[in-house]
């Protein structure tokens, strides 16, 4: 398949796709209740098991970061949130080793809400063994490092940061 880029320029789309740079997009829920943030402890996933993180997920094709987060919040914590109640509060450019080279470049979007409906429950006990509120200024010691980095920046009202880049 080719497409025209101008009067004399045809580009082979298959060649572009072979060499196109990939970025893995993910959305993270910063669910706040007064000055506390909801965190989950990872379990049996093979990635930072025993460490606290945020409800989150990878964005699917055709999905906005907000829609991704609404879906993940329901799947992981049983809560319903509305797009109008979401606020993007931090964006992180992250280099995530030891992933395969083509999956290391990440864009993480942290989205805050203080409004939700439903009872918070752990709907993924095979991946999470604890859901707990932590004061934003007293995060647990066993927290995923880039999550700690993001929450510290959020607490200082810093909108953009980098993590894992040399």
N, C-alpha and C positions, 0 to 999 in steps of 0.2 A: 504494500500500500504506500502511495506517495501522496503528498499534498503540495500545492503551490504556495510558495512564500513570496512570490513576486513574478514579474513578467517572464524571467528566464531561469528562475531558481526552483528546481524540484528537489525535495528532500526525502530520502528513504526513511520512513518512520520506523521500520524494523531495526535499522542501524542505530537510530537515536535511542530506542528502548533498550538495546543491549548495553549502552554506555551511559544511560541516564543516571544521574545521581539520585539516591534514595534518602529520604528523611522519614523517620518513624514518628508519627504524631500521636500524642497521648494527652488526655485531659485528667486533671486531679481535682477532687472535691475538697474544698476548704469549708467544711460545715461548722459554723460557729454558733455557740450558745453562750451568750455573755462573752467572757474572755477565754473560753475553752474551745478547743478544736477536737473533732471526732477523729480518732485514729484506729487503725486495725493492725493486729499483729499477724504477720504472714506465717503460714504453716503448711508444710508438705508441698511446697511449690518448686523447690530447688533454687529459688532466688531470694536471698536475704531472709530465710526462714528464722523465726524468733525475733525479727525486727519489726518495729512499727512503721507503717506508711499511711497513706491516705486512700480512701475509696477512689478507684481510678480505672482507666481502661484505654486501650488503643482505639483511635478513631477509625471507623470503617469507611470504605469508599462511599462518597456521596453524603456523608454525615458531617454536620458542623461540630465544633468542639462542644457547644452547648447541648446538642442532641445526644452526643456521645455520653456526656456526663449525666444527663437525665436517665438514659438507658442504664448506665453502670450503677447509678445510685439505687435504682429499683432492683437490679439484679443482685447487688451486693448487700444492701442495707435495708431493703424493703420500704424505702421512702419515695414519695412522689415530690418532685420539685418542678417548678415552672420556669421556663426560659426568661420570663420578665423579671424573675427574682434573682437571676444570676449576674455576677459581675466578674469580669476577667480582671484579676489583680496581680498576676505575675506571669511572665513568659521566660522560659529558660532554654537556652541552647546548650545541649548536653552531649558530650562524647562518652558513650557507654561501652567500656570494655568489660568483659572479654567476649562480647558478642562477635559474630562473624563480621568481617570488615564492612560489608554492605549494609549492616544493620546498626552501626555504631552512632551515626549522626541522628540526634533526636531533637524534637521540639516538644517541650512540655508546657502545657497551658494550665495554670492554676486558677480555679474559678470558685468564688466565694458565694455562699448564701447563708442567710440566717432564718429562712422560711422553708418549711417542708410540711408535708402531711404524712401521717402514718407512724406506726411504732417502729423505732429503730431496732432491727434484728439482724443477726448474722445469718444471711441466707447462703453463705458459702463455707460451711464448717470444714469442708475438705481442703480449703485454701487459707482459712483464717480461724485462729483459735481465741481471739479476744477483740472486742470492740470497746473502746474506752475514751472518755473525755479527758483531755489534758489541758491545763492552763497554757496558753500560748507562750508564756515566759518560763515555763517549767516543763519542757519537753522530756520524754524519757531518754535514758542513756542509750538504750538499744533502739535507735531510730535509723532508718536508711539514710546514709550520708547526704544524698542529693535532696531528699525531702527536708532534712534539717536545714540545709543551705537555703532552700526555697522559703521555708517558714521563717527563718531568721531575716531574710530579705523582705518578705511580706510584712513582718513586724516593724520594719524600718521604712515602710512605704516605698521600697525600691521595686520598680515595675519589671525590669529586665536584668537577667544575670546569665553567666556562663558557668558551666561545671564540667570538670573532667578534661578540659582542653589543656594541652601543654603550653 
